[in-house]
Amino acid sequence: MQPEIELYSTCLASADLEPMAFRRRVLDVARWSERQRCRGMLVYTDNSLLDPWVVAQLVIEHTVSLRPLVAVQPVYRHPYTVAKTIASLGHLANRAVDLNMVAGGFVNDLRALADTTPHDRRYDRLREYTAIVMRLLEGEAVTFEGEFYRVDRLRLRPELPRALRPRILVSGSSAPGRAAARALGAVAVEYPVPAADGETTPALEGLAKGIRVGIIARSDEAEAWRVARTRFPADRAGQIAHQLAGRTSDSQWHHQLSEVADDPPPYWLAPFRNYRTFCPYLVGTHGRLGQELACYLAAGYTTFVLDVPAGEDDLYHANLVFQHARAEVA
């Protein structure tokens, strides 16, 4: 049997684009993603970006079935507000959204919001927060008294239809993140090391597992690398920014990727090291990348969050890679 794979693309960040240009590009990426059979599209959140729920609504209004995968940071919204927004979108558009639950963020963003909660404790807060959201969406009258949140007989009206309940993704790079994913029944998402070096993490056994990765594939390996190096050239300023980010970040995944000493092809960390993106890339032919991804599939990773596509052909070629990967595993 071939494994069931869930693909998400990623929406570009709004920070560096003029508003109308950003709107056009968001809708382009959303339509490409839908045509190339992605389940959904990740929408980022941080202090510098447009509100992800507004972007999600724009995506819903201009696609047929694509699910926004909305990044949710507890410091930005009360859990009731998130549940109410999900239910409202469900009733008005008959569309589900999925949730990428974010415990951290840029350190300066958290400081500006006077959030000094330590790294591991942020996952305790995330567990309480997500539990309230999901219990509300399941139609409960929620009474909850935790360390971070308290509600008393709180009920969501109108209720969300069962078919529109969201799928939950949580970072699985740290022990607290994995514990939160396990407690919530969420997909634990990691940033992969080279498949030749990586083994399935014992702590992730029994969990739904995913990875965040970029893919640049072509029928010819030299052409794939030409596209990759043209898109992500060496950038000294970016390398300095990456080093500064590493000094100030408490994100486990950032440090784990930064400590990877070698990136043997098809695994490629240059975009990450040049501060152009926040995930590893795989570069090569469809067949070679299919072999690489088959290692992750065999280890139980079935959710893949792909990096921002430069064009629809990126997603088209990624789908060919996953066809090869499925065949390898089968």
C-alpha positions, 0 to 999 in steps of 0.5 A: 500500500502507498502511504497517504501523504498530506501536502501543504504549501507556504504563503509568502511573507507580507513584510517586504511587499507593497500591499497589492503586490502581496495580495496578487502573489498570495492568490497566485500561490493559493491557486497553484497550491489548489491545482497541484492538490495541496491540502492547504497553505501555511500562513505565517504570523509575527509582529511584522506581518499582516493578520493571518486570519485576514489573509486566510479569509482572502484565500478562502474567498478565492479558492474552492477547497484549499485550507489555510493552515493558520499560524496561531500564537497564544499571545495574539488572541484569546482561545475563544476568539480563535474558536469563534473565527474558525466557526464563523469562517466555517458557517460563512464559507463552508470551509475548514482551516487547519491550525499551526500552533506556535509556542514561540516566535522572534524574541524581540516580538515577544519582548515587545508584547511583555511576554517573558514566559520561558521556552518550555513553559510556553508549550505548557501554555500552548497545551492549555490554549489549544485544548480550550479551542478544540473543546469549544469547537467540539461543542462543549460547555467548557469549564477550565482552570489552568495555570494560564487560562480560566473559563467558566461554562464557556460555549461556542455559538453557533457550533462548528460542523464536525466535518469542518474541525481543524487539524492541529500541527505543533513543532516537534523539534523539542521535548516540550513540543513533542509532549504538547503534540502527544497531549493534543493528538497533533501532528509533530512537525520537524525540520529534517536532517539528511535522510542518511543521518536521520532516524525516526525519533523514538520520542515521536513513536505513536505520533503523527509526524511531519517535516518542513522542507523545500523542494527544487526538482527537475528531470536533469540534476544540473538544471535543478541545481542551476535553478536552486543557486539562481534563486538562492545565491550566496549573500554575506548580509544574509549570513550575518543576519542568520548568525545574529538570529542564532544568537538571539533565538531560543528555538530548538529547530533553529539551533539544530539546523545551525549545528548540521555540519555538512549538507550532502546533496540532495540536502541543502542548507544554503537558503537557511544559512543565507537567511533566505528561508527557514527550512532545509531544501532538497535539490536534484532529479525527481527520482533522486529526491523520491529516494530521499523522501522515501526514507522519511515516509518509511520512518512514518512522516506523512505530512509535508509543509513545503516552502514558498513556491516561486511558481506553479512548476515548483509544486508540479515537480514536487508532486512528481517527487512524491510519486517516486517516493510513494513507489519506492516505499510501496 
